[in-house]
Amino acid sequence: MSSPSIVDRLLKNMGNMHELGRQRAFELGNPFYAQFEEDGGYYRKEMPSGEKYLVTIEIVTDENEMPVEIKDTIIKKFKD
């Protein structure tokens, strides 16, 4: 019997996918954006420093509809 592939293991636990994205964003020195039901349609922006904000976002795309920039507007800062 063969062992499950890496893809099979990742797909088995889809709950960890946002954590992988968060980790990679921080490795690159970028903020991490996520949307949670309790935030009423806004996004959370988490900085590598740990600061968290509630924001609206605008995704700027190029002529091929590929994202090139995220512009955010801070609604409020979460308290630590």
VOKELUM-928506 format. One record per residue (C-alpha): chain; x, y, z; residue number from 1. Coordinates in nm, 3 decimals, m for minus. Last residue first. Layout:
N
(A (X Y Z) NUM)
...
END
This chain:
80
(A (m0.402 4.363 2.137) 80)
(A (m0.675 4.600 2.027) 79)
(A (m0.801 4.566 1.672) 78)
(A (m0.751 4.872 1.455) 77)
(A (m1.052 5.013 1.273) 76)
(A (m1.188 5.080 0.923) 75)
(A (m0.851 5.090 0.749) 74)
(A (m0.864 5.137 0.372) 73)
(A (m0.681 4.884 0.161) 72)
(A (m0.523 4.892 m0.182) 71)
(A (m0.409 4.552 m0.307) 70)
(A (m0.176 4.552 m0.606) 69)
(A (m0.092 4.355 m0.921) 68)
(A (m0.385 4.115 m0.956) 67)
(A (m0.406 3.958 m1.306) 66)
(A (m0.694 4.083 m1.522) 65)
(A (m0.474 4.066 m1.834) 64)
(A (m0.458 4.448 m1.863) 63)
(A (m0.334 4.465 m1.502) 62)
(A (m0.543 4.431 m1.188) 61)
(A (m0.592 4.649 m0.878) 60)
(A (m0.771 4.473 m0.592) 59)
(A (m0.961 4.716 m0.370) 58)
(A (m0.986 4.629 m0.003) 57)
(A (m1.194 4.732 0.296) 56)
(A (m1.020 4.699 0.629) 55)
(A (m1.041 4.568 0.987) 54)
(A (m0.691 4.587 1.130) 53)
(A (m0.446 4.361 1.312) 52)
(A (m0.094 4.438 1.439) 51)
(A (0.118 4.124 1.483) 50)
(A (0.446 4.266 1.347) 49)
(A (0.404 4.058 1.027) 48)
(A (0.086 4.264 0.969) 47)
(A (m0.262 4.120 0.983) 46)
(A (m0.535 4.267 0.767) 45)
(A (m0.886 4.148 0.841) 44)
(A (m1.139 4.191 0.564) 43)
(A (m1.487 4.344 0.573) 42)
(A (m1.807 4.156 0.484) 41)
(A (m1.957 4.169 0.834) 40)
(A (m1.646 4.084 1.037) 39)
(A (m1.806 3.780 1.207) 38)
(A (m1.804 3.582 0.882) 37)
(A (m1.426 3.607 0.846) 36)
(A (m1.231 3.741 0.549) 35)
(A (m0.854 3.711 0.539) 34)
(A (m0.569 3.942 0.439) 33)
(A (m0.204 3.882 0.528) 32)
(A (0.045 4.168 0.525) 31)
(A (0.369 4.129 0.333) 30)
(A (0.726 4.072 0.458) 29)
(A (0.781 3.777 0.221) 28)
(A (0.798 3.532 0.512) 27)
(A (0.487 3.704 0.652) 26)
(A (0.290 3.631 0.335) 25)
(A (0.413 3.271 0.337) 24)
(A (0.298 3.212 0.696) 23)
(A (m0.042 3.365 0.630) 22)
(A (m0.090 3.155 0.317) 21)
(A (0.000 2.836 0.506) 20)
(A (m0.234 2.936 0.788) 19)
(A (m0.515 2.998 0.539) 18)
(A (m0.472 2.643 0.407) 17)
(A (m0.494 2.477 0.750) 16)
(A (m0.867 2.409 0.747) 15)
(A (m0.832 2.218 0.418) 14)
(A (m0.719 1.909 0.612) 13)
(A (m0.755 1.613 0.374) 12)
(A (m0.660 1.832 0.080) 11)
(A (m0.314 1.891 0.226) 10)
(A (m0.257 1.518 0.285) 9)
(A (m0.375 1.427 m0.065) 8)
(A (m0.148 1.693 m0.216) 7)
(A (0.151 1.562 m0.022) 6)
(A (0.082 1.214 m0.157) 5)
(A (m0.068 0.938 0.055) 4)
(A (0.158 0.639 0.131) 3)
(A (0.146 0.338 m0.099) 2)
(A (0.000 0.000 0.000) 1)
END
